[in-house]
Amino acid sequence: MVILSFIAKAQDTTKVLFVGNSFTSANNLHILFEQLAHADGKEVVVASHAPGGVSVGDISQGTSAHSNNPVVYSLIKSQDWDYLVLQDNQGRFCLSYGQFPQSSLVIEGHLQIRDSLLFYHPCAKMIWFAGFATKDGYPPYGNSAEALIDSLYHNYQYLNDIAKQIIAPIGPAFKRIIFNHPSIDLGSSDKVHPSLSGSYLTANVIFSTVFKTNPLSSNYNPGLSSSVDSILKTIAFQTTIDSIATTGMQSITPEISHIGNTLTINGYLNCQWFLNDFPVSASNCALDLLQTGNYHCIATDSNGCAWRSLAEVVDLISPLSDNPAEKEIALKVYPNPAFDELTIIAKPESEIRIYNSVGQLVVNLRTTQSREKIELTNFADGFYFLYLMSDKTNQIQRFIVQRNL
């Protein structure tokens, strides 16, 4: 069954097609995603094709398999899609790294659907559903859902090394909930499908992947407690951002450089800037800051494809001065990604605070010279936010600690 759902305004609309089986249709994953977006003021068109038991390339399923099904290709042509979320039978990904069952054309099927999407929509991206297993796993490969998450994810990384698209880190988000919030049951009573919480966590990961925005900005809640709603949204966003360097998202995420009171993006032809989700005028890919707020950019590359940046939170302590010397207050952080040491170039007598992706303060120092070095030995891999506070302005710089290349 094909389900198509529209939200009224077509301008700046993001179009997402979901193709999967009962792991996608359970709890109407596409509707959960749609409602999250709508409640955050984002215009979307979504469609879903998710018949139970169907895989991407299982040989025995003939034309019912997604890669052989005319319905799938008709759907691909039906809209100018921005993303196609493809969910395969997760058991196809639970073998050792780079190994797949011979009964299913896993890699071939995914590439065939990708090629069709890109043929009709060259700026679109596939989102691979790197998910979870049934509660009892897939013996003999593992006897629980969490036992197989790493295997599933590694094989999706193997797929993406070939396919060069985007991974939604659904399984890693499940793993964080399972180990850190075990009271939240992500599986349904049948021990096969996700519970509402599991589907909602999945929708939040996909929301974070598509919009690069924390879903806490959306007030949608499908009926969970407020604390569970907040935990699922937070973990989904944290996992997506922490995984950005290994999911392919980095390639379609324009990097904002924040120097002095200017935001810039390099390597793109055109830029549309937004302050608190409202468009603001700028000198193309450079924006002079006049207000405190939440900034992001839609940048257009040389192929005419537009990509959204992550948000840049700007806090201007005092109005801009006309004094050129005050505009030269700069913050430079390198290397990025960093391995064992981070160099910070900043104005002396500035306060430096570094927070990890869950908002914990890990470094607090006052600079005594223009160049400071910070040892990263005790830093876990992932995203960090460095705040510089001086007597003139606040600046924020994101950086990655990445050792597991």
Sequence and secondary structure as in RCSB ss.txt:
>XXXX:A:sequence
MVILSFIAKAQDTTKVLFVGNSFTSANNLHILFEQLAHADGKEVVVASHAPGGVSVGDISQGTSAHSNNPVVYSL
IKSQDWDYLVLQDNQGRFCLSYGQFPQSSLVIEGHLQIRDSLLFYHPCAKMIWFAGFATKDGYPPYGNSAEALID
SLYHNYQYLNDIAKQIIAPIGPAFKRIIFNHPSIDLGSSDKVHPSLSGSYLTANVIFSTVFKTNPLSSNYNPGLS
SSVDSILKTIAFQTTIDSIATTGMQSITPEISHIGNTLTINGYLNCQWFLNDFPVSASNCALDLLQTGNYHCIAT
DSNGCAWRSLAEVVDLISPLSDNPAEKEIALKVYPNPAFDELTIIAKPESEIRIYNSVGQLVVNLRTTQSREKIE
LTNFADGFYFLYLMSDKTNQIQRFIVQRNL
>XXXX:A:secstr
 EEEEE S  TT EEEEEE SHHHHTTTHHHHHHHHHHHTT  EEEEEE  TT  SSBGGGGGGSGGG HHHHHH
HHHS  SEEEE   GGGG SSTT   TTB HHHHHHHHHHHHHHH TT EEEEE     TT  TTS SSHHHHHH
HHHHHHHHHHHHH  EEE HHHHHHHHHHH TTS  B TTSSSB HHHHHHHHHHHHHHHH S GGG    SS  
HHHHHHHHHHHHHHHHHTTTTSSGGGGS   EEETTEEE  S SEEEEEETTEEE  BTTEEE  S EEEEEEEE
 TTS EEE   EEE  SS   S GGGGG   EEESSSBSSEEEEE  TT EEEEEETTS EEEEEE SSSEEEEE
 TT  SEEEEEEEE SS EEEEEEEE    
